[in-house]
Amino acid sequence: MVNTNKEFFAKLAELRKLLPKIEGIPKDSGGAAFESAAIGCFNRLANGRVLEFGSGTGKGTWNLAKNAKVSSVLSIDHLLKYTEQATKYVTTARAAAKTSQNTPVECKTFTINKDTGFYDVIELVGKFDTIVIDGPPGTEARMMAIDIMLPFLAQDGIILLDDARRDSKNVEASCDRLNIYSEMLHTNRGMALISRTKLNDETEKPTTPERTFWRGQSKEFYVPMVARHTALWDRVDAILREREIQSVYEIGCGLGHLAPNYPKYHGIDVNPQARVTKTPNATFETGDFLTTDLDIVRDKYDAVVACGVIEHVSHWNPFMSRVLDINSSVSLVSFFASAKSSRDFIRPRAKAGRKTFWENSYYLPAISSWLRDLDINFTWEHYPHAVGTDCLLIISN
């Protein structure tokens, strides 16, 4: 979908003209005067549901909440003192402003994930139209921020990444790898404006599968993968047959070995070679499940199957939210989990240059808690294999 938000592009053009004037503002000892003016301008680009990382004093949070185009603000910090300070600042500023505008603002404390250096986003739900990332410091954490937060970004949303100048080459490389656009706005520390839509016009970047390790894998790769998890696949097939499932939507379908067993089958995979060509009842789609249009499959399939997939995306939350959005009668999702895990382990791997390969394991009690909060019926089953345990999540509507 092409971004046709004329007002957004008009504001962006105005901001570009204003930036040289902002750069002339003298800095105080901490540079706050400069950055306050810059961030105030950037906040004018914000719209819809806003997620802010780095609550700080709460001034930026309040500036976001004052924007008439903003419907809600969720502000995150890793220190309780800052979330409390931000909450107090917003409450006081709103009372002093005597405005009838009452944009919902929530300030929450999230821990920092030790593996990525970025916030642990396990509690996040849904999509955000604007994501403002002001921290944490460090090149690796900021690069992980782009990977981790992209699934939470609405199709025509924007990410504002502060203090990006020192990492500008890495920002550009990450965006190129993820097939999205970035523009470095020339402030003192530099802020990157990131979007799926090109930022100097309204031309959407062509939608191609994410450039990952999985693209280009051949049949010789998939066959032993299925064989290694025989107990899991046998159980998946048995559950579908027990429930007399007639139509299956499979995420990360590989060679689509389930396809011949059901009257209606649709598979999606990022690898163009991952498809079966001689199954008349089956259709296949080359694409990324996290960004594909769910309108074409919602309420149209009895079952959703995703085995050996979720540990290879940046985080389980946006993936599971989309699985539930399909609204099938049963969803079967396998997880690879360590019995010793007391939290999520997010492990990005670099393969063949800039190709991304995630090898995550998740804290299953947290997923269970999330499902209970949504009043979802579910059970877990466990199937050992050569290098660990497959944990099958069975969701019933």
Secondary structure, DSSP 4 states (H G I P E B T S, - for coil): -----HHHHHHHHHHHHHHHHHHTSPP-TTSHHHHHHHHHHHGGG--EEEEEE--TTSHHHHHHHH-TTEEEEEEEESSHHHHHHHHHHHHHHHHHHT-S----EEEEE-PBPTTTSSB--TT--S-EEEEEE----SHHHHHHHHHHHGGGEEEEEEEEESS-GGGHHHHHHHHHHTT-EEEEE-SSS-EEEEESB-TTSSPBPP-----BTTTT--HHHHHHHHHHTHHHHHHHHHHHHHTT--EEEEES-TT-TTGGGSSEEEEEES-TT---SS-TTEEEEES-TTTS-GGGTTTS-SEEEE-S-GGGSS-HHHHHHHHHHH--SEEEEEEE--TT-SS-B--EEEETTTEEEE--B--HHHHHHHHHHTT-EEEEEEEEETTEEEEEEEEE-
